């Protein structure tokens, strides 16, 4: 989960997201709308009997804040929090498992702030079911095929060529989350060709000066980043409360980058993944 503002638990319940399935929480910065719901969520996990470790990837200072809140409420969690503190203004690998990597994306905001770049690792080859069905192969042999290996006879000769029994891996997916930031073309190289980009768009173009002064972006600026980075799709969010209707935000961005949509609560997005 990325960021945890007030009301997060209500939205998790509304959209039927199980709290027990959340194992990593990433916090982009220490403005309240991005983390004020965190201590409540951590406490609910405790009350629900959580025992497995939780990883909290956060800016400097959050570990101290959470520790003080727990200390003065005399709360002792039943589970361990693994704090991973990212370094402001640097690109760092902050999480990795067998499927994905997560790197920080330095943002330009009023306080230390980071976006996050998610990339799937290279996937294993796929078994060609039509060809494979007539063969009697062991689980080890199947695993070797998925790893791209040929199967060999005892004398070292090729028994089965990998290319004839497998298909190319499914394409990898990538997602860049760019939280609060003023227009910052310096991130383009890092997020180049991602399938999906979320970028803040607090203001419309007529508020460009205010956006700059408050370390935020306009819709057109977010679209410019998407265009320069050649992303697959752009999702806009973090809209100023002054906009009761968001059509102006969407239309301005589309003049620069047509593949743009709004991050409206509950919306699901389909993304094409190129090989």
Secondary structure, DSSP 8 states (H G I E B T S, - for coil): -B---TTHHHHHHHTT--GGG--EEE---SSGGGTTTHHHHHHHHHHTT--S-EEEEE-TTHHHHHHHHHHHTT---SS-EEEEE--TTS--EEEE-SSEEEEEEE--SSS--EEEEEEE-----EE-HHHHTT----HHHHHHHHTT--EE-TTS-EEE-HHHHEE------EEEEE-S----GGGTTTTTT-SEEEEE--B-GGGHHHHHHTT--BHHHHHHHHHHHT-SEEEEE---TT-SS-HHHHHHHHTT-SSEEE--TT---------
